[in-house]
């Protein structure tokens, strides 16, 4: 049976106000950061199950049994509040399971977890990601910072491999393309620091209970991942290797 990856986040809606002299009007659009990471996961042989932010708020699993249907959970540019405040809790004060605690239990029981950086993962823009204050922090290989952790680099910065013999770098050669930013964190004792950027963790792995987790501290799509990175010939290989390593 094909292993399934539950990919959560990488979606947003935007409202634009245009003013033309005396008149003004609004327009809106819905977008996702797909087009690269989804293809990489499917190419790696996994079933890609996509759950955008507005769907995850109410449809991310509320039971461990449901989570265990997946070999890996990927959190990408989705804030902790999306899981901590389902609409029934916000609108009707209904008591529901803490899904961040369920993710921790899922990893401890043998599941794989990958957190990809962005404006709403790690701690994110204005500290709104807030994953450091959840049980998910307990099963990540890095310590998240309790404040806005974005490191913006419009000049472009490149990752440096620190464990060249690590399986995550199999078949990857040469200089890496630049990224335009990342989420700053600190490595936990006992974790595998596979690559750094500006001296901070870029790719790291950790084992917790029966499971394994990873972080990729930049983005998997624009804007932090520019075309040079998204179209890099080793992009698919890199994410295949990351997920293969954490899936048991």
Secondary structure as GFF3:
##gff-version 3
##sequence-region A 1 248
A	DSSP	beta_strand	4	9	.	.	.	ID=ss1
A	DSSP	beta_strand	11	20	.	.	.	ID=ss2
A	DSSP	beta_strand	23	32	.	.	.	ID=ss3
A	DSSP	alpha_helix	37	43	.	.	.	ID=ss4
A	DSSP	beta_strand	47	51	.	.	.	ID=ss5
A	DSSP	alpha_helix	53	59	.	.	.	ID=ss6
A	DSSP	alpha_helix	64	67	.	.	.	ID=ss7
A	DSSP	beta_strand	72	76	.	.	.	ID=ss8
A	DSSP	alpha_helix	80	84	.	.	.	ID=ss9
A	DSSP	alpha_helix	87	92	.	.	.	ID=ss10
A	DSSP	alpha_helix	99	108	.	.	.	ID=ss11
A	DSSP	beta_strand	112	116	.	.	.	ID=ss12
A	DSSP	three_ten_helix	125	127	.	.	.	ID=ss13
A	DSSP	three_ten_helix	131	133	.	.	.	ID=ss14
A	DSSP	three_ten_helix	135	139	.	.	.	ID=ss15
A	DSSP	beta_strand	142	144	.	.	.	ID=ss16
A	DSSP	beta_strand	150	157	.	.	.	ID=ss17
A	DSSP	beta_strand	160	161	.	.	.	ID=ss18
A	DSSP	three_ten_helix	167	169	.	.	.	ID=ss19
A	DSSP	beta_strand	179	183	.	.	.	ID=ss20
A	DSSP	beta_strand	185	187	.	.	.	ID=ss21
A	DSSP	beta_strand	192	197	.	.	.	ID=ss22
A	DSSP	beta_strand	200	208	.	.	.	ID=ss23
A	DSSP	beta_strand	211	216	.	.	.	ID=ss24
A	DSSP	alpha_helix	227	230	.	.	.	ID=ss25
A	DSSP	alpha_helix	235	246	.	.	.	ID=ss26
###
